[in-house]
Amino acid sequence: MANSERRRQQVTCSEFLKELTDYLDDTMDAQTKAELEDHLQWCHNCYVICNTTKRTIEIYRDSSLYELPDDLRSRLRSAILTKCKGHENQDPS
């Protein structure tokens, strides 16, 4: 395949972003994956988006939920309810 023909078939940033989820989940055919990886070789913006998204997923996947202590949970709930009731009582005009 000629280099100019290859250039016309390169993945665009928009196409890359549409495929990002499947790329990160590794649920695509080998040819599409290779085309996306080729795009990442020369497109810094898509590389940053892909890498940041991948790292964010890894951070959240490996973390556990933080359980709030009961007293803090109760105070937070009360504060939220008080704030919401304050907004209900405000005159919209």
C-alpha positions, 0 to 999 in steps of 0.5 A: 500500500502506498504511503499516500493511500495509507494517509487517506485511510488513517483514523481521525480523532473523531473516529478514534474517540468513537472507538475509545470505549471498545479500545479500552475494553479490548473488544474490537477486531485486531485490524481496528485496534492496530489502526487506533494504535497507529493513530495514537503514535502520531496524535498527541491529543488522542494519546493524552485522552486515552492514557488519562482515561485508562489511568482514571479507570484503573484508579477507580477500579482498584479503589474501595468505597469509603464508608462514612462514620455514622455520626458524619453521615447523619450530620451530612444528611441533616445539612443537605436536608436543611439546605434543600428546605431553605431553597424550597422556601425561597421566593422565586421572583 
